Each structure stands twice: as structure tokens, then as C-alpha cells.
Amino acid sequence: MSQILGVKFNDYGQVYYFASGPFVVREGQHVIVKTDQGMGLGKVILIRQAPKEEDDNEGHKTIYRLANEKDMESIAENEALSKDAFKFCRKCISTHKLGMKLVDVEVFFDRSKMVFYFTAPGRIDFRELIKDLVREYRTRIELRQIGVRHETQMLGAIGNCGQMCCCRRFMRKFVPVTIKMAKEQNLFLNPTKISGICGRLLCCLSFEQEGYEEFHRMCPRVGKKYTTSLGQVKVLRSNFFKKTLSLLTEKFEEREVSIDEWNEIVNKPPSEETLAEAKPRSQRSKRGGKPSKSDDSRRDTKRDKEQSEDKDGGSRGRGKPKRSDKSGSDKRDRKRRPRQDRPEKKERDGTPDRSAPEGKSESRSGDEKSKRGRRPRRRRRRPSKK
């Protein structure tokens, strides 16, 4: 029976699948396969049995042959050549003063092609560099620009968790990671905490994102008030690991309930126990403490009626509104005293008081009072004696 082989050409590369054909292959062996780039040597890391109805030539390509000792010697020579090419390329980069960083050099199994991986902030004119490399190695040369994540994947590093980076161990494709994922997972938005060795957001934020999205769909909105069988409550926070919610009740007590309990109590009328507890609180507020709003409104209307009765008919509605004085009863009596009982104004500087002419009411209008209160009266200048 034919087998399906999972083959990797390097430690951080993707897994490609081939059919074993007439060969019997074990896990960990090296095989020679035909690729679009030419002949390649890979390591078998996965073996599974192919279904009977599947044709070998239809689904996957068949391996060329099993690797022997001579093939392994050529692989060791290619690794030594890649190290020499790495040093030579760095010298050429410094000679031409190019703003690029060389990461790795890959030599194909049959030495038909050499690939130089580098990182750079922008576009680089490396035509002279290619000429030097072709002149030195006499083969096809390719310069491939990669990102900082692929650089970390090739070199390998220790992450914040103390283990080898996920991109080096098992990740083969990069998923886009956004700052929204960190917010939904209630993480501190500190760049040093949520960034990896490469300087980008941690790839592991995307691993649990699906679980957080499902949990937030079941949870109510944080900070909103809901009517439940416990009374009116406010959602303070949610706990993803415990699958619980923290609620603030009407008694200002914090209570923790699970998601299943929340679905049972939400949008239900308050129970008899909560109503019985709410009645003594309302009676307590009526007996002592602050008066109700209705009592305050009655007192205000009564005070306004008394003040309106004390005012004269001519000055009603035209003058300034009378302010309610709460300082004491003596000031209130002084204001209620009729105008005729008030003492006459004293004469100023020997001049008699200018009283109102006969036939007119002694009480001045509100407009005149406001004018006199706003600005002082100007004194007329006497003509100088010549």
C-alpha cells in the first residue's frame, strides 16, 4: 500500500506532501524529490497511509529515490559553501555601502541556485552586488528581501515566555495580528509586554482569539445596567478563565455569577425576597433624613405668595424680582413693613430731600431703582465765577 510522506527541506520551512510510490520509507529518513526549483533533499517527518481508492499519480508527486551516504556528504558541503558565501556577501555589502542586512544563504541540493535572504527598510540597488556574487560562484544568484518576522523565524530566538519562538518551532504561516486582539483579551497595552523579539505584536495573541470572541458573544456589555431577578444590577467585569461575571447590586455589593446563572436571572422580574428587602429601605428613607421634593416645592410656593401680597400694585411685575432672604426673621419683618412707616431720608450736605411731586405715588418704579443701584448719580458742575 502506498504511503503519503510529509517532507521538510529545512527546520523552519513548510511541510510538503509526496507519495512514497514503490519505496518503503520510515519516519526520519531523507529522500530525494523533484521540485519546481530542481532536485531537493528533504527529511520525512510524517507518514500516513493513503486511501485505497486514491491514485498515487493523481493526488501527490512521487519521490525520486531514497538518499544515500553520498547525498549526505554533498549536503554537508553545501552547508560549508553557504557559510563561505555568507561571509563573502557581507564583505561586498560593506564595500558597496548598501543599507541592507544579510540574514541567511540557501544553497540548492544540486547547486543550481543560491538564494541570499536580507532585510532592508526600503528598496536597494544591488546590481553591482549580484555581479560580484556571480563572478565568484558561477551559478544562478537570487537576492530575496524578507520581513522582520521571517528573519526571526530563520535565526530563532527565546521569547518572553522563556521558550523558543513559536515561528521557529511550529508556525509556518503568519496570521495578521491587531491591537484589537490585545484589547479584547484585557491585556495591558504596553509595547514591551505585547511585542515579540521581532518588534511586532506577539503571534500567540491570535491563538486564543477565537475563544475570546465566543466568550464575549455570550457575555453582556460591561458597564451596562440590567434588570434581573436580583434587582437592577450593573456589570463590572468579565473573567474569561473562570467564565464568570462580576455584578454590582442595588445594595452596592459585588457578586460573582457564572454565565449559566446569568442566563437564568437576566430579564426576569425581581423575586419576592428582593422586593421584601427593598420595602424597609424605602420606609427608612421616608422617616428620617432629608425632606422629600414635594415638601420643598410647597414651601417655595407659599413663600412666593407671601412676597407677592406684600408688594404694591404699581411696582408689581415691572421691577426686579424680590430675592428670598433666609438670614432671619428680623430682615423679613423689615421688608414687610409698609412704606409710610419707614423713616425719611436724611438731608445730604444741607440740601433737602427730593421727594416725589404730589399726585404721584411715593414708591418709585422698579426701573428707576435698578438704574440708581447700577450707576452713581453725576454731580452737576457749577459755572465758575469770573
C-alpha positions as CSV (number, residue, x, y, z in Angstrom):
1,M,0.0,0.0,0.0
2,S,1.3,3.5,-0.9
3,Q,2.1,6.0,1.8
4,I,1.8,9.8,2.0
5,L,5.0,11.4,3.3
6,G,5.3,14.8,4.9
7,V,8.7,16.2,3.9
8,K,10.5,19.3,5.2
9,F,13.6,20.8,3.4
10,N,14.7,22.9,6.4
11,D,13.8,23.2,10.1
12,Y,11.6,26.3,9.7
13,G,10.1,25.5,6.3
14,Q,6.7,24.3,5.4
15,V,5.7,20.7,5.1
16,Y,5.2,19.3,1.6
17,Y,3.4,16.0,0.8
18,F,4.7,13.4,-1.6
19,A,3.7,9.8,-2.4
20,S,6.2,7.0,-1.5
21,G,5.5,5.0,-4.6
22,P,7.3,1.6,-4.6
23,F,9.7,2.7,-1.8
24,V,9.3,1.7,1.8
25,V,10.1,4.8,3.9
26,R,10.4,5.3,7.6
27,E,10.0,8.4,9.6
28,G,13.3,10.4,10.0
29,Q,14.8,9.2,6.7
30,H,16.0,11.5,3.9
31,V,14.6,11.3,0.4
32,I,15.3,13.0,-3.0
33,V,12.4,14.7,-4.7
34,K,11.8,16.7,-7.8
35,T,10.6,20.2,-7.3
36,D,9.9,23.3,-9.4
37,Q,13.3,24.6,-8.5
38,G,15.1,21.4,-9.3
39,M,16.2,18.4,-7.3
40,G,16.0,18.7,-3.5
41,L,16.8,16.6,-0.4
42,G,14.2,16.6,2.4
43,K,13.6,14.9,5.7
44,V,10.4,12.7,6.3
45,I,8.7,13.9,9.5
46,L,5.2,12.5,8.9
47,I,3.8,9.2,7.4
48,R,0.2,8.3,6.9
49,Q,-1.5,5.6,4.9
50,A,-3.1,6.6,1.6
51,P,-6.7,5.6,0.9
52,K,-7.2,2.6,-1.4
53,E,-9.4,4.4,-4.0
54,E,-6.8,7.3,-4.4
55,D,-4.4,7.0,-7.3
56,D,-0.7,7.9,-6.4
57,N,-0.2,10.0,-9.5
58,E,-3.4,11.9,-9.1
59,G,-3.0,13.4,-5.6
60,H,0.7,13.8,-4.8
61,K,4.0,13.6,-6.7
62,T,6.1,10.5,-6.1
63,I,9.6,10.8,-4.5
64,Y,12.6,10.3,-6.8
65,R,14.6,7.9,-4.6
66,L,15.9,7.4,-1.0
67,A,19.0,9.4,0.0
68,N,22.4,7.6,0.4
69,E,25.7,8.5,2.1
70,K,27.0,10.4,-1.0
71,D,23.9,12.6,-0.9
72,M,24.5,13.4,2.8
73,E,28.1,14.3,2.0
74,S,27.0,16.8,-0.6
75,I,24.6,18.3,1.9
76,A,27.5,18.9,4.3
77,E,29.5,20.5,1.5
78,N,26.6,22.8,0.6
79,E,26.3,23.9,4.3
80,A,30.0,24.8,4.3
81,L,29.6,26.7,1.0
82,S,26.6,28.7,2.4
83,K,28.8,29.8,5.3
84,D,31.6,31.0,3.0
85,A,29.0,32.7,0.7
86,F,27.5,34.5,3.8
87,K,30.9,36.0,4.8
88,F,31.8,37.0,1.2
89,C,28.4,38.7,0.7
90,R,28.8,40.7,3.9
91,K,32.2,42.0,2.7
92,C,30.7,43.0,-0.7
93,I,27.8,44.8,1.1
94,S,30.2,46.9,3.2
95,T,32.3,47.6,0.1
96,H,29.4,48.9,-1.9
97,K,27.9,50.6,1.2
98,L,24.4,49.2,0.8
99,G,21.8,49.7,3.5
100,M,20.8,46.0,3.9
101,K,21.3,43.3,6.5
102,L,22.1,39.8,5.3
103,V,20.2,37.1,7.2
104,D,20.9,33.7,5.6
105,V,22.2,31.9,2.5
106,E,20.5,28.8,1.0
107,V,22.3,26.5,-1.5
108,F,20.2,24.1,-3.5
109,F,21.0,20.4,-3.4
110,D,22.4,20.3,-7.0
111,R,24.0,23.8,-6.6
112,S,21.9,25.1,-9.5
113,K,20.9,28.2,-7.5
114,M,21.9,30.2,-4.4
115,V,19.4,32.4,-2.5
116,F,20.6,35.3,-0.3
117,Y,17.9,36.5,2.2
118,F,18.2,40.0,3.5
119,T,16.2,42.8,5.3
120,A,16.2,46.5,4.4
121,P,14.0,49.5,5.2
122,G,13.4,50.3,1.6
123,R,14.4,49.4,-2.0
124,I,18.1,48.6,-2.6
125,D,20.0,48.8,-5.8
126,F,22.1,45.6,-5.6
127,R,23.0,45.2,-9.3
128,E,26.7,45.5,-8.6
129,L,26.5,43.1,-5.7
130,I,24.9,40.4,-8.0
131,K,27.7,40.8,-10.5
132,D,30.3,40.2,-7.7
133,L,28.4,37.1,-6.5
134,V,28.0,35.6,-10.0
135,R,31.7,36.2,-10.7
136,E,32.6,34.4,-7.6
137,Y,30.3,31.3,-7.6
138,R,29.4,30.9,-11.3
139,T,25.7,29.9,-10.7
140,R,22.3,31.5,-10.5
141,I,22.0,34.1,-7.8
142,E,18.8,35.4,-6.2
143,L,18.5,38.2,-3.6
144,R,15.3,37.9,-1.7
145,Q,14.1,40.6,0.7
146,I,12.1,39.4,3.7
147,G,10.4,40.9,6.7
148,V,11.4,41.0,10.4
149,R,9.1,38.1,11.3
150,H,10.7,35.9,8.7
151,E,14.1,37.0,10.0
152,T,13.3,35.8,13.5
153,Q,11.9,32.6,12.1
154,M,15.2,31.9,10.3
155,L,17.5,32.9,13.1
156,G,15.5,31.7,16.1
157,A,15.2,33.4,19.5
158,I,13.9,33.0,23.0
159,G,10.5,34.7,23.6
160,N,9.1,36.4,26.6
161,C,7.7,33.1,27.9
162,G,11.2,31.6,28.1
163,Q,10.7,29.2,25.2
164,M,11.8,29.1,21.6
165,C,9.7,31.4,19.4
166,C,6.6,29.9,18.0
167,C,7.5,30.9,14.5
168,R,10.7,28.8,14.7
169,R,9.2,25.8,16.4
170,F,5.9,25.1,14.7
171,M,4.5,28.1,12.9
172,R,4.8,28.1,9.1
173,K,2.4,30.8,8.0
174,F,1.9,34.2,9.7
175,V,-1.6,35.4,10.6
176,P,-2.3,39.1,10.9
177,V,-2.3,40.3,14.5
178,T,-4.0,43.6,15.5
179,I,-4.1,45.7,18.7
180,K,-7.9,44.9,18.9
181,M,-7.0,41.4,19.9
182,A,-4.9,42.7,22.9
183,K,-7.8,44.9,24.0
184,E,-10.4,42.1,23.8
185,Q,-8.1,39.9,25.9
186,N,-7.8,42.6,28.6
187,L,-4.0,42.9,28.3
188,F,-2.0,46.0,29.3
189,L,-1.2,47.9,26.2
190,N,2.5,48.1,27.0
191,P,4.6,47.7,23.8
192,T,7.3,45.7,25.8
193,K,4.7,43.2,27.0
194,I,2.7,42.6,23.9
195,S,5.6,42.7,21.4
196,G,7.9,39.9,20.4
197,I,11.6,39.7,19.6
198,C,10.9,40.9,16.1
199,G,9.3,44.1,17.4
200,R,5.9,43.2,16.1
201,L,2.8,42.1,18.1
202,L,3.0,38.6,19.6
203,C,1.8,35.9,17.2
204,C,0.4,34.0,20.2
205,L,-2.4,36.7,20.5
206,S,-4.1,35.0,17.6
207,F,-4.1,31.5,19.1
208,E,-6.8,32.3,21.7
209,Q,-8.7,35.0,19.8
210,E,-11.5,32.6,18.7
211,G,-12.2,31.6,22.3
212,Y,-12.3,35.2,23.4
213,E,-14.7,36.1,20.6
214,E,-17.0,33.3,21.5
215,F,-16.9,34.2,25.2
216,H,-17.7,37.9,24.5
217,R,-20.7,36.9,22.4
218,M,-22.2,35.1,25.4
219,C,-21.4,37.9,27.9
220,P,-23.4,41.1,28.4
221,R,-21.8,44.5,27.8
222,V,-19.5,45.7,30.6
223,G,-20.7,48.9,32.4
224,K,-24.4,48.5,31.4
225,K,-27.3,48.1,33.8
226,Y,-29.7,45.2,33.5
227,T,-33.0,44.2,35.3
228,T,-32.7,40.7,36.8
229,S,-34.3,38.6,39.4
230,L,-31.8,40.1,41.9
231,G,-33.0,43.6,41.1
232,Q,-31.2,46.2,38.9
233,V,-27.5,45.2,38.6
234,K,-24.5,46.7,36.8
235,V,-21.9,44.5,35.0
236,L,-18.5,45.4,36.3
237,R,-16.2,43.0,34.5
238,S,-15.9,39.5,33.0
239,N,-13.5,36.7,33.7
240,F,-12.6,34.5,30.7
241,F,-10.7,31.8,32.6
242,K,-13.5,31.3,35.2
243,K,-16.3,32.0,32.7
244,T,-17.9,34.3,35.3
245,L,-19.3,37.9,35.6
246,S,-18.9,40.4,38.5
247,L,-22.1,42.3,39.2
248,L,-22.9,45.3,41.4
249,T,-26.3,45.0,43.1
250,E,-28.6,47.8,44.4
251,K,-27.1,47.3,47.9
252,F,-23.7,48.2,46.4
253,E,-22.5,44.7,47.0
254,E,-20.3,42.9,44.4
255,R,-21.5,39.5,43.4
256,E,-19.9,36.9,41.1
257,V,-22.1,34.7,38.9
258,S,-21.3,32.2,36.1
259,I,-22.6,32.6,32.6
260,D,-25.2,29.9,33.1
261,E,-26.6,31.6,36.2
262,W,-26.6,35.0,34.3
263,N,-28.8,33.5,31.6
264,E,-31.2,32.3,34.2
265,I,-31.6,35.6,36.1
266,V,-31.4,38.2,33.3
267,N,-34.6,39.9,32.0
268,K,-36.7,38.5,34.8
269,P,-38.8,40.4,37.4
270,P,-37.3,40.8,40.9
271,S,-38.0,38.0,43.3
272,E,-40.1,38.3,46.4
273,E,-37.0,38.3,48.6
274,T,-35.6,41.3,46.8
275,L,-38.9,43.2,47.0
276,A,-39.2,42.5,50.7
277,E,-35.7,43.8,51.3
278,A,-36.4,46.9,49.3
279,K,-39.5,47.9,51.3
280,P,-37.8,48.6,54.6
281,R,-35.2,50.7,52.8
282,S,-37.8,52.9,51.2
283,Q,-39.6,53.4,54.6
284,R,-36.4,54.3,56.3
285,S,-35.7,57.0,53.7
286,K,-39.2,58.5,54.2
287,R,-39.0,58.7,58.0
288,G,-35.7,60.5,58.7
289,G,-33.2,62.5,57.0
290,K,-33.9,64.8,54.1
291,P,-37.4,66.0,53.2
292,S,-39.0,64.9,50.0
293,K,-39.1,67.1,46.9
294,S,-42.9,67.7,47.2
295,D,-42.5,69.3,50.6
296,D,-39.8,71.7,49.3
297,S,-42.0,72.7,46.4
298,R,-44.9,73.5,48.7
299,R,-42.8,75.7,50.9
300,D,-41.4,77.6,47.9
301,T,-44.9,78.4,46.5
302,K,-46.1,79.6,49.9
303,R,-43.1,81.9,50.3
304,D,-43.7,83.3,46.8
305,K,-47.4,84.0,47.6
306,E,-46.5,85.9,50.8
307,Q,-43.9,88.1,49.0
308,S,-46.4,88.9,46.2
309,E,-49.0,90.1,48.7
310,D,-46.6,92.5,50.4
311,K,-45.6,94.2,47.1
312,D,-47.5,97.4,45.9
313,G,-49.8,97.2,43.0
314,G,-47.8,99.8,40.8
315,S,-44.5,98.1,41.2
316,R,-45.8,94.6,40.6
317,G,-44.1,92.8,37.6
318,R,-42.0,95.9,36.5
319,G,-39.2,95.9,38.9
320,K,-36.5,93.5,39.8
321,P,-37.7,90.2,41.3
322,K,-37.5,90.2,45.0
323,R,-34.9,87.8,46.4
324,S,-35.9,85.4,49.1
325,D,-33.8,86.2,52.2
326,K,-33.1,83.2,54.5
327,S,-30.9,85.0,57.0
328,G,-33.5,85.6,59.7
329,S,-37.0,86.8,60.7
330,D,-35.9,90.4,61.5
331,K,-35.0,91.1,57.9
332,R,-38.2,89.5,56.7
333,D,-40.3,91.8,59.1
334,R,-38.3,94.9,57.9
335,K,-39.2,94.1,54.3
336,R,-42.9,93.6,55.1
337,R,-43.2,97.0,56.9
338,P,-45.3,99.5,54.9
339,R,-43.5,102.2,53.1
340,Q,-45.2,105.1,55.1
341,D,-43.7,103.8,58.4
342,R,-40.1,103.9,57.1
343,P,-38.0,106.9,58.3
344,E,-37.4,109.7,55.9
345,K,-34.1,110.1,54.2
346,K,-31.7,112.4,55.8
347,E,-30.6,115.6,54.1
348,R,-27.3,115.3,52.3
349,D,-24.9,118.3,52.5
350,G,-27.7,120.7,53.7
351,T,-29.9,120.1,50.6
352,P,-33.5,119.0,51.2
353,D,-34.5,115.5,50.1
354,R,-36.1,115.5,46.7
355,S,-39.4,113.9,47.2
356,A,-41.8,112.9,44.5
357,P,-44.4,115.5,43.4
358,E,-47.9,115.5,44.6
359,G,-50.4,113.2,42.9
360,K,-47.8,110.6,42.2
361,S,-47.2,107.5,44.4
362,E,-44.2,107.8,46.7
363,S,-43.0,104.4,45.7
364,R,-40.6,104.6,42.8
365,S,-40.8,102.1,39.9
366,G,-38.5,99.1,39.7
367,D,-36.8,100.5,36.7
368,E,-35.7,103.7,38.5
369,K,-34.4,101.7,41.5
370,S,-32.4,99.4,39.3
371,K,-30.9,102.4,37.4
372,R,-29.9,104.2,40.6
373,G,-28.5,101.0,42.0
374,R,-26.4,100.3,38.9
375,R,-24.5,103.6,38.4
376,P,-23.9,106.6,40.7
377,R,-25.5,109.9,40.0
378,R,-23.4,112.5,38.4
379,R,-23.0,115.9,40.1
380,R,-23.6,119.0,38.0
381,R,-20.7,121.3,37.7
382,R,-21.4,124.9,38.8
383,P,-20.4,127.7,36.4
384,S,-17.2,129.3,37.5
385,K,-17.4,132.9,38.8
386,K,-15.4,135.3,36.7
